Amino acid sequence: MHPLVNLCFFLSFSTSLLFTETFSAWLYHFIIFFIIVIYNYKIIRVIISKIKPFIYYFPVMFFLYLLFSLFLTDNDLKIIIFEAIFGFIRLLFMVTSMMYFFEITPNKDIVILLRSVWVKFNFQWKWVENFFLFLSMTLRFYPTFQSNWNSINNIHKNLGLELNLSRIGKIKKIAKEMPNLLIQELKRADDISLAMNLRGYGKQFPRGVTYPIPFKWNHLIMILIIPITYYILNKYVAI
């Protein structure tokens, strides 16, 4: 499926969950979510590993919600617990569905897709091209920064340098090592920006796309149909 259609589908699904109230609407959304999971069964383990931290924080969020609701509202305890549980399920479905989107759609494809659509408008707006450049650079450098940071942590663990460190000690260690990694990435970004200037960046807008992702009328029709379908599902079908 086209990446932009995928984005519209998952965003519409997540937005529709915010307005889901009736049992039948929950049932329809659960069926759709189940189909998403079955269709993308190959990456189930990856998704589970990514939502584990979110599940671990649920008791903390549940306690805070319960505490504030008891002090700020007059609702019964059963109603508060019911709302907290269904709120968590709603957020879990929303987060998981968007994780599926980011897993099946590489980050570079999202940027290329946005640029491919923007080129067709032929608007000579420099700030838009700068935004696309910032987005692509961020998506390029963040994984590298994360990989370097994980490598340093693994080396320290293998050498036993963190065995006797307290939490404060770990924070101090991070404060000492983080600037060096950031400076390295800034130097890489400076080198890339120099190379782009030498290749003529900023002399022509909008910039062309080497391997554009095609966007046709049928994709636009699908993008219009998807949110309308979810609207009808919540407004008329789920009664």
C-alpha positions, 0 to 999 in steps of 0.5 A: 500500500502507498505510504501516504495511504498507510499514514492516513489509515493509521492516523484515522484509526488512532483518531477514531479511537478517541471518539469510540464510546459504544460497545459495538464501536469498540468491537469494530475497532478491535476487529480492525486492530486484529486484522492489522496484527494478523496482516503484519504478523512478521513484526509482532515481536518487534512491536511487543518489545517496543510497547513493553515500556509503555505497559510498565508505566501503566501502574504509575499512570493509573495511580496518578489518574486515580489520585487526581480523579478522587480529589478533583471529581465527584465520580464514584471509584468504580467509574474512575477505575473503569475510565482508567482501564478503558483509557489505557486500552485506548492509548495502547491501541493508538500507540501500537497502531502507529508503531506498526505504521513506523515499522512497515514504513521506513523513515526515509520513505516518509521524507521522500514521499512528502517531497514527492508530493511537494514537488508537484505543487511547484511552490518556490518556498525555501523554508519548506525545503529547509524543513525537509532537510532538517527532517531528513538530517534528524532521521539520519543522525538520531539512529547513529547517535543512538547506536554510538551511545549503546556501543559506549554503554556496552563497552563500559558494562563489559569492562565492569565500569558501571558495577559500583556506580549509583544512579547519581554516578550514572547521571554524572557519567552521562553528563560527561560523555553526552557532549562529546557525542553531540559534538561529533554529530554536529561535525558530521552535519557540518561536513554534509552541509558543506558538501550540499552547498558545493553541490548547489543546494539553495540555488533552485526550489523546489528541489527535485527528487531522485527516486520519487514515490508516485502519487496518483488520483486513486491514492487521493481517493483512498485518502478521502474514503478512509476518514469518511469510513471511520466517521460513518463507523462511529457516527451511524454504524456503532450505535 
